[in-house]
Amino acid sequence: MLNSRLDLLTDYPFRRLADLLQGPPGAEPIIMSIGEPQHQPPAWVADILTEQVAGWGKYPPMAGTPAFRAAVGDWLTRRFHLSPGFLDADKQILPLAGTREGLFQIAHLICDTAKGGKPPVVLLPNPFYQVYAGATLLAGAEPVFVPAGRETGFLPDFAAVPPAILERATLAYLCNPANPQGTVASLAFLESTIALARRYDFTLAVDECYSEIYDRAEPAGALEACARLGGGMDRVVIFHSLSKRSSAPGLRSGFVAAEAPVIEAFGRLRAYGGAAVPLPILAASTALWQDETHVEANRALYRAKLDAAAEIFGSHLGFYRPAGGFFLWLDVGDSEQTARRLWAQAGVKVLPGAYLARSGADGINPGLSYIRVALVHDLETTRRALSRIADTLVEA
């Protein structure tokens, strides 16, 4: 007998997209629907993996290596302007096989018992990364979708959630920079959201996997906000990955940082249901967290593609230059119809925004009129794809 909750997971975006685009592409296909970075990671990553070949013959420790934890702790301290000693790397950092599994597992770690005699609530920005919803439903919690459309500056206003629901909240997800909108939360926004979590006794899970892909201003982080508020990382858990920062999605390497008791509990959960990161990958990851040169070069490539997008679209299709991440969130009127048209006429595969959101109390899906376009290819391919989109959708 299968878990009946699996029946709730019927709308995974890429399965829906496969069903939507049944016909052949109208031109040589360019896939811009998935956020899989295509830039090359540093060549020395392969050298480290080769040098560490003996590590494939050992079971890796779930907690990673001291060198990995120290590298991550040093990076977090530098990147988010923390005072020395704010983090205890050995007690507050745990490696993950990519952030997806950690973001999924946090719901099972946190959503324990009912609050107020009713099922626990998980707050999700709307639109959102689909793993958040899947984790919520399989943990037996009730998802509450918080609008994050143009009216709210593409950020969820958790403070606008009715107090009766906040009282039942056990967890809230926040992606910063936001996927798919590319919005960056201010330090003040992060501080007020953390304060709200502490006031209502829920955990704020902050997905910062796009934090190093930004246009002009370095995004603030939840750790900075914690340092300013005081109280350590109380009610805050952050997630980072090398997939976007270092263009190394195949490494499946990330980490979670939180208060020591949360990390200890996370480690116990992962001992039963997690995948330990192999020793060669930990060694390569350690070196990647210690190096910023390749990250700066990676960021420059994305900026060049944003320049191309600005040149090609101008003010058409509601184009705006995202402050972070590598997605365009284009206003096209009907996202499914447009995705079909772009595939059939231009050979460009994009993701309908409707697949990344749910209808609100007003019956409106905030992603309905948008498509998400992932700028993950090289500049020439990206320019060609964006030109096809413009030629198909923008009236002369």
Buried (B, 14 or more C-beta within 10 A) or exposed (E): EEEEEEEBBEEBBEEBBEEBBEEEBBBEBBBBBEBBBBBEBBEBBEEBBEEBEEBEEEEBBBBBBEBBBBBBBBBBBEBBBBEEEBBBBBBBBBBBBBBBBBBBBBBBBBBEEBBEEEBBBBBBBBBBBBBBBBBBBBBBBBBBBBBBBBEBBBBBBBEEBEEEBBBBBBBBBBBBBBBBBBBBBBBEBBBBBBBBBBEBEBBBBBBBBBBBBBBEEEBBBBBBBBBBBEEBBBBBBBBBBBBBBBBBBEBBBBBBBBBBEBBBBBBEEBEEEBEBBBBBBBBBBBBBBEBBEBBEEBBEBBBBBBBBBEEBBEEBBBBBBBBBBBBBBBBBEBBBEBBBBBBBBBBBBBBBBBBBBBBBEEEEBBBBBBBBBBBBBBBEBBBBBBBBBBEBBEEE
